[in-house]
């Protein structure tokens, strides 16, 4: 299928973005005196365009009715509030009166926040990939009033640039075809839909996923690993924490040290690199170079959640304090900067401040000296690779002289030896320096913060906080996870139990999607594993039941929308990109619920999803590492640990510590409290007969729902767990 107007796409998410590139977007003041319809929306992204002269509509019946009545094509623009090139396109095109007039004359213009409407974004991104072989944001779609796409692209300026037409050239071309020969465009659009349907049908063909795919994914990742810098690609490099978690799981199963080495190399390189905010903590979106030095500076909640999780897993395996410290720093950033006072977590922080990408985060060496004094300032600059001439002009030619992204090329242990300082003393002094620099940086103009709350992404951070709470034995992290959970169920659930996707400014809206149910269900299972409060297990069961009933077809395929989708095709994206797919999280949830409850219905649902997804995954297993993480619970041996004892007793806590703080991805945990087991017995019938031995907390280790003799001593349980570990 060829584009009627073919040219290369301009991909927001993978361009090497220049620190210092002008971005007049967020204050996108235009000459329009009156706001457009977007002024009534809650999305920060849509509100950023509310004063454009473009006659924007939000996605809805009003826009499509008007398009049908006036027989106009629809100009659909999809982006998100922290997308740099979305801002640039707004500044260059959507604040321009001539572009606005042309759009109003021939099109109905619709703006969509991809974070609010992942269903719209997924479908039209598949269209872009089908037509162009690539995609990105801003995503530009031209379609008929019945939502049939006839054109797909990404960034377009007003006039021709980069050997690409501008909107003033492109829009009239498409309008002319629509007015002269609309059937031609319709045939083109229908062909695209037919191709997508065929691909979807083909990917659902019957196939069998086995442990072979686990091994194949591992081999592919070994071959693509960068031994010098870590990571699994050339520039740009994305963190993709689920890939690292997959390798840690394979290490757990195989004991192959190479797998752990690949993960540790990557984790250490990212933490030392410019992709990490060395002053305020938290990870930026991705690195535009292969050394993790020059990031795209936006910070996403889901990246913090995924990376906190994998650093916790690395700490569980190795016991290295550097991973524990990184986790605590990530959580401190998330709670400080992204948590709403009511408990939910915001979406992201922008890359830009004061109209310039990265300006908030970069430093001149003289600034370091002025704030820290000559000796400490020079030492800090030396350790964090800051140069008087700047430290990344090799990657971005023309960068203003003296601009530095803070990063380390040597470990603090190595620096301690070089400076003849005890490591602890050096760490203490550097933390003092960092605190002073942080306080100074707080006086700068901050990046824009997208303060909407997304259910799926909150499910992810709840999972991470819950894992952190039990791994680090930190009740404050557990409280943060529980507070966020209460917020979601109080503020983002209807009276009939339906989840909502987005909350902002006291208003929740948009029926939730499969990803919302899947991620929140997993969050509840993780929260149960940490709190052992059966209410969270019940919540996880309820969410998973809705996921299975409303988002799954008869073949077992999981779709992002219900059958009442308003789009031409329901999407069932499985690929694990920056975010794991809903299907990948669902397979884990279903498998864990089967292991936790013994209810074969969950095994049947997991098997159906596994079978429906196998053909697609077999073609390139390394693209589905999160799915394989869940599938391994069905394909490889697992264990269930049931502890019977008083919830608050020290002997129960000692047994729990043997599993809660260890890396055991093959093991699920249940607590049967001897003082009140009614709720958990109702949810998990197979534990009904388990009792404490002579009044002591007792641990039953089960495999294939056959349980071994109960253990009352932590050391004996530890030996049993080691002896039954499946490698």
VOFI-354736 format. One line per field, with one value per residue (C-alpha): x, y, z; chain; residue number from 1. Coordinates in steps of 0.5 Angstrom, whole numbers, plus 500, padded with zeros to 3 digits. Layout:
<nodes>
x = [X, ...] $
y = [Y, ...] $
z = [Z, ...] $
ch = [A, ...] $
i = [NUM, ...] $
</nodes>
This chain:
<nodes>
x = [500, 503, 502, 498, 503, 509, 515, 519, 516, 519, 519, 519, 521, 527, 530, 537, 534, 538, 539, 537, 533, 527, 520, 515, 510, 508, 506, 503, 500, 498, 494, 487, 484, 478, 480, 477, 473, 479, 479, 473, 478, 482, 488, 494, 496, 489, 489, 496, 493, 486, 489, 491, 488, 486, 479, 480, 475, 476, 475, 467, 460, 460, 467, 464, 457, 460, 465, 459, 455, 460, 463, 470, 476, 478, 485, 487, 493, 495, 501, 502, 504, 511, 513, 518, 516, 509, 511, 515, 509, 505, 509, 511, 504, 498, 499, 500, 494, 495, 495, 489, 485, 487, 485, 478, 477, 478, 478, 475, 481, 481, 486, 487, 492, 495, 495, 488, 486, 491, 486, 486, 493, 494, 490, 492, 499, 498, 496, 502, 507, 503, 503, 510, 514, 515, 511, 512, 509, 506, 502, 498, 492, 488, 481, 474, 468, 467, 474, 477, 485, 487, 494, 499, 505, 508, 511, 510, 512, 508, 513, 517, 523, 528, 525, 518, 512, 509, 502, 501, 503, 500, 493, 491, 494, 490, 484, 484, 484, 478, 474, 476, 476, 474, 473, 481, 482, 476, 479, 486, 483, 479, 486, 489, 484, 484, 491, 491, 485, 489, 495, 491, 488, 494, 497, 492, 493, 494, 501, 504, 509, 514, 520, 524, 522, 524, 531, 531, 529, 535, 540, 537, 539, 546, 547, 544, 548, 553, 558, 562, 556, 550, 543, 541, 541, 545, 543, 538, 537, 531, 531, 526, 526, 522, 528, 532, 527, 527, 534, 534, 529, 533, 539, 535, 533, 540, 545, 548, 553, 553, 546, 547, 553, 549, 544, 549, 553, 546, 544, 550, 551, 544, 545, 552, 550, 546, 540, 539, 538, 544, 541, 534, 534, 529, 530, 529, 526, 531, 539, 540, 547, 550, 553, 547, 550, 545, 538, 531, 530, 522, 521, 515, 512, 512, 519, 520, 516, 519, 526, 525, 522, 528, 533, 530, 530, 538, 539, 535, 540, 546, 545, 549, 547, 548, 542, 538, 540, 538, 531, 530, 532, 527, 522, 524, 523, 516, 513, 516, 515, 509, 505, 498, 496, 490, 495, 495, 501, 502, 504, 510, 515, 516, 523, 523, 523, 523, 522, 528, 529, 534, 535, 533, 538, 545, 550, 556, 562, 563, 556, 558, 564, 560, 555, 560, 566, 572, 575, 568, 566, 572, 572, 564, 566, 571, 567, 561, 565, 563, 568, 569, 568, 562, 561, 557, 558, 561, 554, 550, 555, 553, 551, 553, 560, 560, 554, 554, 550, 552, 555, 560, 565, 568, 565, 565, 569, 574, 574, 575, 581, 584, 582, 585, 578, 574, 568, 563, 566, 566, 559, 557, 560, 558, 551, 552, 554, 548, 543, 546, 546, 539, 537, 540, 536, 530, 530, 530, 524, 521, 519, 512, 508, 503, 498, 493, 493, 492, 490, 494, 501, 498, 498, 505, 508, 503, 507, 514, 512, 509, 516, 520, 516, 517, 524, 527, 522, 520, 513, 512, 513, 507, 503, 504, 502, 496, 494, 495, 490, 485, 485, 484, 478, 475, 476, 477, 471, 464, 458, 458, 465, 467, 474, 476, 482, 484, 483, 485, 483, 478, 474, 475, 473, 474, 472, 478, 482, 485, 491, 488, 485, 491, 496, 492, 490, 498, 499, 493, 497, 504, 500, 497, 504, 507, 501, 498, 491, 486, 482, 488, 487, 480, 481, 486, 481, 475, 479, 482, 475, 473, 479, 477, 470, 470, 476, 477, 474, 472, 479, 482, 485, 486, 484, 485, 478, 471, 467, 463, 470, 468, 474, 474, 478, 480, 487, 490, 498, 502, 509, 513, 516, 517, 511, 509, 503, 496, 496, 503, 501, 494, 498, 502, 496, 492, 498, 499, 491, 491, 497, 495, 487, 488, 482, 482, 478, 485, 489, 484, 484, 492, 492, 487, 491, 498, 495, 492, 499, 504, 504, 506, 511, 514, 516, 521, 521, 525, 520, 515, 520, 514, 509, 515, 516, 508, 508, 514, 509, 505, 511, 516, 516, 513, 512, 506, 508, 503, 505, 500, 501, 499, 499, 503, 508, 515, 515, 511, 515, 521, 518, 516, 522, 525, 521, 518, 525, 528, 528, 524, 520, 517, 514, 507, 506, 499, 498, 493, 492, 490, 486, 482, 482, 475, 476, 483, 479, 474, 478, 483, 480, 486, 489, 483, 486, 493, 494, 500, 504, 504, 502, 508, 508, 508, 510, 507, 511, 507, 508, 503, 498, 502, 505, 511, 511, 510, 517, 517, 524, 526, 533, 529, 525, 531, 534, 527, 527, 534, 533, 526, 529, 528, 534] $
y = [500, 507, 514, 518, 523, 519, 522, 520, 521, 526, 522, 526, 521, 519, 525, 528, 534, 540, 542, 550, 549, 554, 552, 557, 552, 552, 559, 558, 565, 567, 573, 569, 574, 568, 561, 555, 549, 546, 551, 547, 541, 538, 535, 540, 538, 540, 547, 548, 549, 553, 560, 557, 561, 554, 552, 546, 541, 536, 528, 528, 527, 535, 535, 529, 531, 538, 534, 530, 536, 540, 534, 536, 532, 531, 534, 530, 532, 527, 529, 530, 535, 534, 532, 537, 537, 537, 544, 546, 544, 548, 554, 554, 552, 552, 559, 561, 565, 563, 555, 556, 560, 554, 549, 552, 553, 546, 541, 540, 540, 535, 535, 529, 528, 521, 519, 521, 516, 511, 507, 513, 513, 506, 505, 511, 510, 503, 507, 511, 505, 501, 507, 509, 504, 509, 514, 518, 524, 529, 524, 528, 524, 526, 522, 522, 524, 516, 516, 512, 515, 517, 520, 519, 523, 526, 533, 539, 546, 551, 552, 546, 544, 538, 537, 536, 540, 544, 545, 550, 546, 539, 541, 544, 538, 533, 538, 538, 530, 530, 535, 532, 524, 523, 515, 515, 517, 512, 506, 508, 509, 502, 499, 501, 498, 492, 491, 492, 487, 482, 483, 483, 476, 473, 475, 471, 464, 458, 457, 455, 459, 455, 456, 456, 463, 465, 462, 466, 472, 472, 470, 476, 481, 478, 479, 486, 488, 494, 491, 498, 503, 498, 498, 494, 499, 504, 511, 513, 509, 507, 504, 499, 496, 490, 488, 488, 485, 479, 478, 478, 473, 469, 469, 467, 461, 459, 462, 465, 470, 474, 475, 479, 483, 485, 488, 491, 494, 498, 500, 503, 506, 509, 512, 515, 518, 524, 521, 521, 527, 528, 533, 532, 525, 521, 519, 523, 519, 517, 518, 521, 518, 511, 513, 515, 522, 527, 526, 528, 531, 530, 525, 520, 517, 510, 510, 512, 506, 501, 503, 503, 496, 493, 497, 494, 487, 488, 490, 483, 479, 483, 486, 492, 499, 503, 500, 501, 508, 509, 507, 511, 517, 515, 515, 521, 525, 522, 523, 530, 532, 528, 526, 530, 532, 527, 521, 520, 521, 526, 524, 527, 533, 537, 537, 545, 551, 558, 556, 552, 544, 542, 549, 547, 541, 544, 548, 552, 550, 557, 556, 550, 554, 560, 556, 551, 555, 554, 547, 544, 547, 544, 538, 537, 539, 534, 528, 530, 531, 539, 543, 550, 549, 544, 537, 535, 539, 533, 530, 537, 541, 549, 548, 554, 554, 552, 548, 541, 535, 532, 525, 521, 517, 513, 510, 514, 508, 510, 517, 516, 512, 518, 523, 519, 520, 515, 513, 515, 521, 523, 521, 525, 531, 530, 530, 536, 539, 536, 539, 546, 545, 543, 549, 554, 550, 551, 558, 557, 557, 550, 545, 544, 539, 535, 534, 529, 523, 516, 510, 505, 509, 510, 502, 502, 506, 503, 496, 499, 502, 496, 492, 498, 497, 490, 490, 495, 494, 501, 503, 510, 507, 502, 508, 512, 506, 505, 512, 512, 506, 509, 515, 511, 507, 514, 519, 515, 509, 510, 507, 501, 499, 502, 505, 512, 513, 520, 525, 532, 538, 534, 531, 524, 522, 517, 510, 506, 502, 495, 498, 501, 495, 491, 495, 497, 489, 488, 494, 490, 484, 487, 491, 485, 481, 487, 488, 482, 485, 481, 487, 488, 481, 482, 488, 485, 479, 484, 488, 482, 480, 486, 486, 479, 480, 486, 487, 480, 476, 469, 467, 470, 476, 482, 489, 496, 498, 494, 491, 498, 502, 508, 506, 503, 497, 495, 495, 489, 492, 486, 489, 492, 498, 504, 501, 494, 492, 491, 484, 483, 485, 481, 475, 476, 478, 472, 467, 470, 469, 462, 461, 465, 462, 455, 457, 454, 459, 464, 458, 458, 465, 465, 459, 463, 469, 465, 462, 468, 471, 466, 467, 474, 473, 467, 472, 476, 474, 480, 485, 482, 481, 483, 478, 473, 475, 473, 467, 464, 463, 458, 455, 454, 451, 455, 455, 458, 459, 460, 462, 461, 465, 472, 478, 482, 477, 476, 469, 471, 477, 472, 467, 473, 476, 470, 471, 478, 481, 476, 476, 470, 471, 464, 464, 467, 469, 468, 469, 466, 469, 465, 470, 472, 468, 468, 473, 470, 463, 465, 467, 462, 455, 451, 454, 452, 446, 449, 451, 453, 448, 448, 455, 457, 461, 456, 456, 451, 451, 448, 446, 444, 445, 439, 442, 440, 439, 446, 449, 454, 456, 461, 458, 451, 455, 458, 452, 449, 455, 454, 446, 447, 453, 451, 452] $
z = [500, 498, 500, 496, 498, 500, 504, 510, 517, 522, 529, 535, 540, 536, 534, 537, 540, 541, 548, 547, 541, 542, 544, 545, 546, 553, 553, 546, 546, 539, 536, 537, 542, 544, 546, 541, 544, 547, 553, 556, 556, 562, 558, 559, 552, 549, 554, 551, 544, 547, 544, 537, 532, 529, 530, 534, 536, 541, 539, 539, 536, 534, 530, 526, 525, 522, 518, 515, 514, 510, 507, 509, 511, 518, 520, 526, 530, 536, 541, 549, 553, 554, 547, 544, 537, 538, 541, 535, 531, 535, 535, 527, 524, 529, 532, 524, 522, 515, 517, 521, 516, 511, 516, 517, 510, 508, 514, 521, 526, 532, 537, 541, 547, 546, 554, 555, 549, 547, 543, 538, 538, 537, 531, 528, 529, 526, 520, 520, 521, 515, 510, 512, 516, 521, 526, 532, 535, 533, 529, 523, 520, 515, 515, 512, 516, 518, 521, 515, 514, 507, 510, 515, 517, 523, 524, 519, 519, 515, 509, 506, 510, 510, 503, 506, 504, 509, 511, 506, 500, 503, 505, 498, 495, 499, 499, 491, 491, 495, 491, 485, 486, 493, 491, 490, 497, 500, 496, 499, 506, 505, 503, 509, 513, 510, 510, 518, 519, 515, 519, 526, 523, 521, 528, 531, 528, 532, 534, 541, 545, 549, 553, 546, 545, 552, 550, 543, 546, 551, 545, 541, 547, 548, 540, 541, 547, 547, 552, 552, 554, 556, 553, 547, 541, 538, 539, 541, 547, 551, 558, 557, 564, 562, 558, 564, 568, 563, 563, 571, 571, 566, 570, 576, 572, 569, 573, 567, 570, 563, 563, 570, 567, 561, 566, 571, 566, 563, 570, 572, 566, 566, 573, 572, 565, 563, 562, 570, 573, 578, 582, 583, 581, 576, 569, 563, 557, 553, 551, 544, 543, 545, 551, 555, 556, 552, 554, 551, 558, 559, 565, 565, 571, 567, 566, 574, 576, 571, 572, 580, 579, 576, 580, 586, 583, 582, 589, 591, 587, 588, 595, 592, 596, 589, 587, 593, 593, 586, 588, 594, 589, 584, 589, 593, 586, 584, 591, 591, 584, 581, 587, 588, 595, 594, 593, 586, 581, 575, 568, 567, 567, 560, 557, 556, 561, 559, 552, 551, 552, 557, 560, 567, 568, 565, 568, 567, 571, 573, 576, 580, 583, 585, 589, 592, 592, 589, 591, 592, 586, 582, 585, 583, 576, 575, 578, 574, 568, 567, 562, 561, 554, 555, 555, 549, 543, 540, 540, 538, 534, 535, 542, 546, 549, 556, 557, 561, 562, 569, 569, 571, 568, 574, 580, 586, 589, 584, 585, 592, 591, 586, 591, 597, 601, 604, 600, 606, 607, 599, 599, 604, 602, 595, 598, 601, 594, 591, 596, 595, 587, 588, 592, 587, 581, 584, 583, 576, 571, 572, 566, 565, 569, 566, 572, 570, 573, 569, 572, 568, 570, 577, 577, 575, 580, 585, 583, 584, 591, 593, 591, 594, 601, 602, 599, 603, 609, 608, 611, 608, 601, 603, 605, 599, 595, 599, 599, 591, 591, 595, 591, 584, 587, 590, 585, 579, 579, 578, 582, 578, 579, 572, 572, 569, 565, 567, 573, 573, 577, 581, 575, 573, 566, 560, 561, 562, 557, 558, 560, 565, 568, 567, 570, 576, 577, 577, 582, 587, 586, 588, 593, 596, 596, 600, 605, 605, 606, 602, 600, 595, 592, 592, 588, 583, 582, 580, 576, 572, 571, 568, 563, 561, 560, 557, 553, 550, 544, 543, 541, 547, 544, 548, 545, 548, 547, 549, 543, 543, 540, 536, 531, 525, 528, 535, 536, 540, 540, 544, 542, 549, 547, 552, 555, 556, 552, 556, 553, 556, 563, 563, 562, 568, 572, 569, 571, 578, 580, 578, 582, 588, 588, 584, 580, 573, 570, 570, 567, 562, 560, 561, 556, 551, 551, 550, 544, 541, 542, 540, 532, 533, 539, 535, 529, 534, 541, 544, 542, 547, 553, 558, 555, 556, 563, 564, 560, 564, 570, 565, 561, 567, 574, 579, 587, 592, 599, 604, 611, 617, 623, 627, 622, 627, 630, 630, 628, 622, 620, 620, 615, 611, 610, 607, 601, 601, 600, 596, 588, 587, 580, 580, 587, 590, 597, 601, 608, 612, 619, 624, 628, 622, 615, 613, 607, 605, 605, 601, 596, 596, 598, 597, 604, 608, 612, 613, 620, 625, 628, 635, 635, 631, 625, 619, 612, 607, 600, 595, 587, 583, 589, 593, 599, 603, 610, 614, 616, 622, 622, 618, 616, 614, 610, 607, 605, 602, 598, 595, 594, 590, 586, 579, 574] $
ch = [A, A, A, A, A, A, A, A, A, A, A, A, A, A, A, A, A, A, A, A, A, A, A, A, A, A, A, A, A, A, A, A, A, A, A, A, A, A, A, A, A, A, A, A, A, A, A, A, A, A, A, A, A, A, A, A, A, A, A, A, A, A, A, A, A, A, A, A, A, A, A, A, A, A, A, A, A, A, A, A, A, A, A, A, A, A, A, A, A, A, A, A, A, A, A, A, A, A, A, A, A, A, A, A, A, A, A, A, A, A, A, A, A, A, A, A, A, A, A, A, A, A, A, A, A, A, A, A, A, A, A, A, A, A, A, A, A, A, A, A, A, A, A, A, A, A, A, A, A, A, A, A, A, A, A, A, A, A, A, A, A, A, A, A, A, A, A, A, A, A, A, A, A, A, A, A, A, A, A, A, A, A, A, A, A, A, A, A, A, A, A, A, A, A, A, A, A, A, A, A, A, A, A, A, A, A, A, A, A, A, A, A, A, A, A, A, A, A, A, A, A, A, A, A, A, A, A, A, A, A, A, A, A, A, A, A, A, A, A, A, A, A, A, A, A, A, A, A, A, A, A, A, A, A, A, A, A, A, A, A, A, A, A, A, A, A, A, A, A, A, A, A, A, A, A, A, A, A, A, A, A, A, A, A, A, A, A, A, A, A, A, A, A, A, A, A, A, A, A, A, A, A, A, A, A, A, A, A, A, A, A, A, A, A, A, A, A, A, A, A, A, A, A, A, A, A, A, A, A, A, A, A, A, A, A, A, A, A, A, A, A, A, A, A, A, A, A, A, A, A, A, A, A, A, A, A, A, A, A, A, A, A, A, A, A, A, A, A, A, A, A, A, A, A, A, A, A, A, A, A, A, A, A, A, A, A, A, A, A, A, A, A, A, A, A, A, A, A, A, A, A, A, A, A, A, A, A, A, A, A, A, A, A, A, A, A, A, A, A, A, A, A, A, A, A, A, A, A, A, A, A, A, A, A, A, A, A, A, A, A, A, A, A, A, A, A, A, A, A, A, A, A, A, A, A, A, A, A, A, A, A, A, A, A, A, A, A, A, A, A, A, A, A, A, A, A, A, A, A, A, A, A, A, A, A, A, A, A, A, A, A, A, A, A, A, A, A, A, A, A, A, A, A, A, A, A, A, A, A, A, A, A, A, A, A, A, A, A, A, A, A, A, A, A, A, A, A, A, A, A, A, A, A, A, A, A, A, A, A, A, A, A, A, A, A, A, A, A, A, A, A, A, A, A, A, A, A, A, A, A, A, A, A, A, A, A, A, A, A, A, A, A, A, A, A, A, A, A, A, A, A, A, A, A, A, A, A, A, A, A, A, A, A, A, A, A, A, A, A, A, A, A, A, A, A, A, A, A, A, A, A, A, A, A, A, A, A, A, A, A, A, A, A, A, A, A, A, A, A, A, A, A, A, A, A, A, A, A, A, A, A, A, A, A, A, A, A, A, A, A, A, A, A, A, A, A, A, A, A, A, A, A, A, A, A, A, A, A, A, A, A, A, A, A, A, A, A, A, A, A, A, A, A, A, A, A, A, A, A, A, A, A, A, A, A, A, A, A, A, A, A, A, A, A, A, A, A, A, A, A, A, A, A, A, A, A, A, A, A, A, A, A, A, A, A, A, A] $
i = [1, 2, 3, 4, 5, 6, 7, 8, 9, 10, 11, 12, 13, 14, 15, 16, 17, 18, 19, 20, 21, 22, 23, 24, 25, 26, 27, 28, 29, 30, 31, 32, 33, 34, 35, 36, 37, 38, 39, 40, 41, 42, 43, 44, 45, 46, 47, 48, 49, 50, 51, 52, 53, 54, 55, 56, 57, 58, 59, 60, 61, 62, 63, 64, 65, 66, 67, 68, 69, 70, 71, 72, 73, 74, 75, 76, 77, 78, 79, 80, 81, 82, 83, 84, 85, 86, 87, 88, 89, 90, 91, 92, 93, 94, 95, 96, 97, 98, 99, 100, 101, 102, 103, 104, 105, 106, 107, 108, 109, 110, 111, 112, 113, 114, 115, 116, 117, 118, 119, 120, 121, 122, 123, 124, 125, 126, 127, 128, 129, 130, 131, 132, 133, 134, 135, 136, 137, 138, 139, 140, 141, 142, 143, 144, 145, 146, 147, 148, 149, 150, 151, 152, 153, 154, 155, 156, 157, 158, 159, 160, 161, 162, 163, 164, 165, 166, 167, 168, 169, 170, 171, 172, 173, 174, 175, 176, 177, 178, 179, 180, 181, 182, 183, 184, 185, 186, 187, 188, 189, 190, 191, 192, 193, 194, 195, 196, 197, 198, 199, 200, 201, 202, 203, 204, 205, 206, 207, 208, 209, 210, 211, 212, 213, 214, 215, 216, 217, 218, 219, 220, 221, 222, 223, 224, 225, 226, 227, 228, 229, 230, 231, 232, 233, 234, 235, 236, 237, 238, 239, 240, 241, 242, 243, 244, 245, 246, 247, 248, 249, 250, 251, 252, 253, 254, 255, 256, 257, 258, 259, 260, 261, 262, 263, 264, 265, 266, 267, 268, 269, 270, 271, 272, 273, 274, 275, 276, 277, 278, 279, 280, 281, 282, 283, 284, 285, 286, 287, 288, 289, 290, 291, 292, 293, 294, 295, 296, 297, 298, 299, 300, 301, 302, 303, 304, 305, 306, 307, 308, 309, 310, 311, 312, 313, 314, 315, 316, 317, 318, 319, 320, 321, 322, 323, 324, 325, 326, 327, 328, 329, 330, 331, 332, 333, 334, 335, 336, 337, 338, 339, 340, 341, 342, 343, 344, 345, 346, 347, 348, 349, 350, 351, 352, 353, 354, 355, 356, 357, 358, 359, 360, 361, 362, 363, 364, 365, 366, 367, 368, 369, 370, 371, 372, 373, 374, 375, 376, 377, 378, 379, 380, 381, 382, 383, 384, 385, 386, 387, 388, 389, 390, 391, 392, 393, 394, 395, 396, 397, 398, 399, 400, 401, 402, 403, 404, 405, 406, 407, 408, 409, 410, 411, 412, 413, 414, 415, 416, 417, 418, 419, 420, 421, 422, 423, 424, 425, 426, 427, 428, 429, 430, 431, 432, 433, 434, 435, 436, 437, 438, 439, 440, 441, 442, 443, 444, 445, 446, 447, 448, 449, 450, 451, 452, 453, 454, 455, 456, 457, 458, 459, 460, 461, 462, 463, 464, 465, 466, 467, 468, 469, 470, 471, 472, 473, 474, 475, 476, 477, 478, 479, 480, 481, 482, 483, 484, 485, 486, 487, 488, 489, 490, 491, 492, 493, 494, 495, 496, 497, 498, 499, 500, 501, 502, 503, 504, 505, 506, 507, 508, 509, 510, 511, 512, 513, 514, 515, 516, 517, 518, 519, 520, 521, 522, 523, 524, 525, 526, 527, 528, 529, 530, 531, 532, 533, 534, 535, 536, 537, 538, 539, 540, 541, 542, 543, 544, 545, 546, 547, 548, 549, 550, 551, 552, 553, 554, 555, 556, 557, 558, 559, 560, 561, 562, 563, 564, 565, 566, 567, 568, 569, 570, 571, 572, 573, 574, 575, 576, 577, 578, 579, 580, 581, 582, 583, 584, 585, 586, 587, 588, 589, 590, 591, 592, 593, 594, 595, 596, 597, 598, 599, 600, 601, 602, 603, 604, 605, 606, 607, 608, 609, 610, 611, 612, 613, 614, 615, 616, 617, 618, 619, 620, 621, 622, 623, 624, 625, 626, 627, 628, 629, 630, 631, 632, 633, 634, 635, 636, 637, 638, 639, 640, 641, 642, 643, 644, 645, 646, 647, 648, 649, 650, 651, 652, 653, 654, 655, 656, 657, 658, 659, 660, 661, 662, 663, 664, 665, 666, 667, 668, 669, 670, 671, 672, 673, 674, 675, 676, 677, 678, 679, 680, 681, 682, 683, 684, 685, 686, 687, 688, 689, 690, 691, 692, 693, 694, 695, 696, 697, 698, 699, 700, 701, 702, 703, 704, 705, 706, 707, 708, 709, 710, 711, 712, 713, 714, 715, 716, 717, 718, 719, 720, 721, 722, 723, 724, 725, 726, 727] $
</nodes>
